[in-house]
Amino acid sequence: MNRNWVLVLLAGLIEVLWALGLKHASNWLDWTGIALLIYISFVFLLKAIKSLPVATVYAIFTGIGTAGTVVVEMVVFGVAFSWMKVFYILLLLAGVVGLKLVTNETSKKEGAV
């Protein structure tokens, strides 16, 4: 796994944190922390898309964020467990892994050096 994919993974994990924070924020300090997390996740994402395909990176980023948020809500915050949720998370993750597998890492964005 190269450095850019690590950045995508980190951006997705940070997205889980700020998405959960949106639900639980109640004061200006919480909102400042959320804004900082959003900024950091997008900095990582922007660095990664300099050498990776934008569509694939964004799909993987949002997939990690979506799946991670659902899992954390079930495990940490006691949201009802459902086998259908698990099935659809696995389906989403299969799509994310599939996109990663078919993405040619050596291909550069058009016009990039």
C-alpha angles and dihedrals in degrees: 000000000000128000095262093057089050088055090052090050092049092047090052093049091049088049088060089055096050094042090054089044091059089065096047104036114119108160142034093267091056091049091048090053091049091050090051092050091049090051093049094047092051093046089056091045093050092050091052096050091058088081105014130068110273097220094051094045093049093047091051092045093052092042091055090046094049097045093042094050093050093047094047091048091053096044103036107023100037099243109168115278116234130180088216090059090050091048093051093045089053090048090051092048091048088056091049092050090046091053091049092050095051095043113104104224093196093059113101130209112268110280095010120134 
